[in-house]
């Protein structure tokens, strides 16, 4: 799990992309939920006001995970990523941290 700066300009300070990557053997064991929960808790502590997730539209498990934590779809970028010669959509999901 990591936070990455969004856009790199001072106006976007406090807005970060959260990424979670799991080894195939770790998937489906609740580790993603633990990571995302920790990300939200940490965000509150370090004054992050907005979390973004950049998720391929065909990655239903990840979209469902972020949805469970209250993330909403904020953007759909159609056919933006070339994966093995197949163009894929990217969804941007967001959550305001209170």
C-alpha positions as CSV (number, residue, x, y, z in Angstrom):
1,X,0.0,0.0,0.0
2,X,1.3,3.4,-0.8
3,X,0.3,7.1,-1.1
4,X,1.5,8.9,-4.2
5,X,1.4,12.7,-4.7
6,X,-1.4,13.8,-7.0
7,X,-0.3,16.1,-9.8
8,X,2.7,17.5,-7.8
9,X,1.5,21.1,-7.5
10,X,1.0,22.9,-4.2
11,X,-2.7,23.4,-4.9
12,X,-3.2,19.7,-4.7
13,X,-1.4,19.2,-1.4
14,X,-3.5,16.9,0.8
15,X,-4.8,14.9,-2.2
16,X,-3.1,11.6,-2.8
17,X,-3.5,8.5,-4.9
18,X,-3.7,5.3,-2.8
19,X,-2.4,2.1,-4.4
20,X,-2.7,-1.4,-3.1
21,X,-0.9,-4.3,-4.8
22,X,-1.2,-7.8,-3.4
23,X,0.6,-11.0,-4.4
24,X,-1.8,-13.5,-5.9
25,X,-1.5,-15.8,-2.9
26,X,-2.6,-12.9,-0.6
27,X,-5.8,-12.0,-2.6
28,X,-9.2,-12.8,-1.1
29,X,-7.9,-13.0,2.5
30,X,-9.0,-9.6,3.7
31,X,-5.6,-8.0,3.4
32,X,-6.8,-5.4,0.9
33,X,-9.5,-4.3,3.3
34,X,-6.9,-4.0,6.1
35,X,-4.7,-1.9,3.8
36,X,-7.5,0.4,2.7
37,X,-8.7,0.8,6.3
38,X,-5.2,1.7,7.4
39,X,-4.8,4.2,4.5
40,X,-7.9,6.0,5.6
41,X,-6.8,6.1,9.2
42,X,-3.3,7.3,8.3
43,X,-4.8,10.0,5.9
44,X,-6.7,11.5,8.8
45,X,-3.5,11.6,10.9
46,X,-1.3,13.2,8.3
47,X,-3.8,15.8,7.0
48,X,-4.7,14.2,3.8
49,X,-8.2,15.5,2.8
50,X,-8.8,13.4,-0.4
51,X,-7.9,9.9,-1.4
52,X,-8.0,8.8,-5.1
53,X,-7.9,5.4,-6.5
54,X,-6.9,4.8,-10.2
55,X,-8.4,1.4,-11.0
56,X,-8.8,-0.4,-14.4
57,X,-12.5,-0.7,-15.2
58,X,-12.3,-4.4,-15.6
59,X,-10.9,-4.9,-12.1
60,X,-14.2,-5.5,-10.4
61,X,-12.7,-6.9,-7.1
62,X,-10.7,-3.6,-6.6
63,X,-13.7,-1.4,-7.5
64,X,-15.9,-3.4,-5.1
65,X,-13.3,-3.0,-2.3
66,X,-13.0,0.8,-2.7
67,X,-16.8,1.0,-3.0
68,X,-17.1,-0.8,0.4
69,X,-15.2,2.0,2.0
70,X,-17.3,4.8,0.5
71,X,-15.3,5.7,-2.6
72,X,-17.4,7.0,-5.5
73,X,-16.6,7.1,-9.2
74,X,-15.3,10.6,-10.1
75,X,-14.1,9.9,-13.6
76,X,-14.0,7.3,-16.4
77,X,-11.1,7.5,-18.9
78,X,-12.2,5.3,-21.8
79,X,-9.6,3.2,-23.7
80,X,-6.6,5.1,-22.1
81,X,-4.4,2.1,-21.2
82,X,-2.9,-0.3,-23.6
83,X,-2.7,-3.8,-22.0
84,X,-1.2,-6.4,-24.3
85,X,-2.6,-4.6,-27.3
86,X,-6.1,-4.2,-25.8
87,X,-7.2,-0.7,-24.9
88,X,-8.7,-0.6,-21.4
89,X,-10.7,2.0,-19.4
90,X,-9.4,3.6,-16.2
91,X,-11.8,4.7,-13.5
92,X,-10.8,7.3,-10.9
93,X,-12.6,6.8,-7.6
94,X,-12.4,9.3,-4.7
95,X,-13.1,9.7,-1.1
96,X,-13.2,12.9,1.0
97,X,-11.6,12.4,4.4
98,X,-13.6,14.1,7.2
